[in-house]
Amino acid sequence: MRVLLLLLLCSAAILSAQEEGGEPLLYDAALTGWSVLIEGRGQVGVADQEHFVWEDSVLHVLPRTQAGSIQPFALLVTDSSYSRYDLHLEYRWGEKKFAPRDSAVRDAGVLYHVHDTTAFWAGSLECQIQEGDTGDAWIIDSRVRANINVDAQNFNPTDGMIEQRGSTGDRRYARVPRQYCWEQPGWNSIDLEVRGDSARYYVNGHLVNAVFAAEKPGATAGEWVPLRSGPVALQAEGAELYYRSVLLRPYEE
């Protein structure tokens, strides 16, 4: 009976997502279609970790661990790669925070075009989820171009100059700050319009960031090649939070 109920709930979630114009990427306790990577441990089985737990159609991050305890960072990564699509998800913060970020603002993120999981965080592009900074673009072992306001040094679609930002030398990370933070208490929505080597970030329906001409390191030193596809990943970065309605719709021109 319990198995039948779970199957019915999964079917209902899939039908609801299809009605909204996307296929659900998360829909069951087995986290089908995803893999878990934990810093310092590598890939682990879903049953062998407690970072990502499926509860009543919501992904609960770090639900069972003691507040303030040391928790390694982790990624939930899709087994499939994607290139041109619309990604929708919703999140809200929990109460607990964990070392080494127990004194910092709550932090998480959505990675896309993941291209190197040998390092942590994985080489990719990121839409930051952070208290007060949701919508920042983090560029990890990659580089992009963006429209940057000369004075504020943040994204501005109408008053800025094209600038390249990305990894250089030993520096793996670069950032394109969002134009404005539209985060609100409770549930928030993130929508990414990913079109190969470009992407636009929306928070609660507002355009907050955009990048284009994404590249990743090539096979030879100093070489850069287009970054147009890769898996999607959700971060666990020292804060309890909830993800729901993770939907992906392939984009067709």
N, C-alpha and C positions, 0 to 999 in steps of 0.2 A: 504493500500500500504506500509506504514511504517513497519507494522508487518511482511509482506511478505519479505521486504528487510532485516529485522533483522534475520528472519529465514534462508534466503539464505546466509547471512554472517556467521551465526553460522555453517551452513552445510559446507560451504567452509573451515572454520577453522578446523572442525573435519576431513574432508577429507585430508587436508594438513598435519595435525598431524599424521593421520594414515599412510600416505605415508612416513613420517619420522620415522615410527616405534613406535609410542606412541599414547596413547589416551589423548586428551586435558583435563586437570583438570579445566581450566578456559575458558569459551567460551560465557558468556552472562552477561547482566547487572544485572540480578537477583542473580548472583554469585551462581548459582545452585550447590548444593553439598558441600557448604561451610557454616560455621557459623562465626560470628564476635564476638570476645571477647575484651572488652575495660577495661583497668585497672581502678578499682574503680567502674565500672558499671556492670561488668559481661557480659553475652551474650545479644546482642542487635540485633534487626532486621536490615537487610541490608538497608531498607529504612529509618532507624532511625540513621544512622551514615554517616560520610563523610570522614572516614579514607581511605576506599577502594572504588574506583570508576572505573567502566568499561568504557573505551573510545576508540572507534575505534580499537577493538581487543587488547587493552593494558590495564593492570590494573595500574591505576594512584593512588599513595599513597599521601594523603593529598594535593589534587589539589586546594581546594577552601578556605583554611584557610590562615590567614595573617601570613607572615613570622615573626618569633620572638615571636608569641603568645604561650601560654602554651597549649600543646597538650598531653593528656595522651597516654601512649603506648597502642598498640593494636595488636591483632593477627587475621589473617584469617585462620581458621582451617577446614580441610576437615572433612566431616561427616563420611567418611569411614576410616578404618584402613588398613594398608599395611605392608607387611613383607619382601618380596624378590622382588626387582624391580630396574629399572633404572629410575631416575628422571632427567629431563632436564628442565632448565629455563634460561632466559636471563634477565638482568637488566641493567639499566643505571640511573645515578643520575639526579635529578632535581636541581633547584637552591635554593629553600627555606630550611631553618632550623628552628626548633622550640624549645622553652624552654621545659624542662630544659637542652636540648643539643644544644642550639643555638650557643654556643661558642666552641663546640666539633666537631671532624670530623664526617662526615655523617656515619650513622650506620643503619643496618637492619640485616636480616638473614633468613635462611631457617631452620625450626625445623622439625625433624622427630622422629618417635617413641614417640610421645607425650603421656604421661601416667598420668599426674596430672594437671588439669586446675584450681585447687582451689587456686594456688599461681600464682604470676606473677613475672618473666616469668614462663610459664608452665614447669613442669618437662619433660625433653626431651633430645635429642641430637641436636646439632646445627652446621650448616655450616655458619660461620660468613660471613656477607657481610658488609665490612667497608672499608672506604678509607685507603689504605695501608695495610690492614690486611685481605682481603678476602681469605677465605680458612682456617682460624683458626677453630679448633673444640672446642666448648663450651659444657661442660658436666653439665647439670642442674638437680639436685636431682637424679643423676645417677652416675655410674662409668664405666670406660672402661680401656682397655689396649692399649698401642701404642708403636711403636718403637721410642725411644727418643735419640737424640744425647746428649751425656754426657756433652759436652762443651757448645754447643749452646742452649741446653734445648728445641729443637724443633723437629718436626717429621723428621726422616731421614730413608728412606726405606732400605738403604744399610749400614749405619754406625751409629748404635745405639743399645740401650739395651731396652728390654721390661720393661715397667714401668706402674703401675696402677695409674690412676688419677681419681678423682671424689669427690663427696660430702663427707664431714666428719663433724660430730658434727653439729654446727650451720651454717657451711659454705655450701651454696647451690651450688656454682659454682666452676668449675675447667676448665683449658684450656690446650689444646695441640696446640701450635703455628704451623702454616703452615711452610713448608720448604722454600718457596719463594713466593713472591707476583707477580702474573702474570696479575693483573688488568691493564686495559688500558682505555684511554678516550673513552666515548661513550658506546656502548653496549658491555656487557661481558656475557659469558656463564658459567653456573655452571652445572656440571653433577655429580650426586651422584649414586654410585653403592652400593645399600643397599642389604645385604644378611643376613637377620635375625639379629643376634647380632653383625654384622660387617658392615663396610662401607668404601668406598674409595671416596675421594673428588677430583674433577678435576675442574680447573679454566682455561677457554679458551683452553681446551684440554690437560692441563698439570696436572699430579698427584701432589697434594700439601699436602695431608694429608690422614691418614687412622687410623681407630680405630677398635678394635675387643673385644670380650668377654664382651659386654655391659650388665650391670645389673641395676636393680632398687630396691628400698627398698621393702622388703616383708611385710607380714601382722604382723609379730612380731618384736619387737625391736632387731636391730642388724642383722636381716635376709636380705639377698640379693637374688634376683631371676633373671633369664635371662630376658633381655629386647630385644624382637625379633620382635615386631610389634607395630603399633600405627598410629594415624593420622599424616598428614603433615601439616605444618603451615608456613605462611609468616608473617614477622614482619613489623610493622610500629613503628619506634623507633626514632621519632623526626627529620626525614629528608624526604623531597619530593623525590620520586623515581618512576620508572616505572618497572613493570614486564611484560614479554610477553613469549609466546611459552612455557607454563608450561605443560610439557608432561610426562606421566608416562607409562612405559612399564613393565608389570609383567615379572619377570625372571623365565624362565623354563629351568631346566637342561636337 
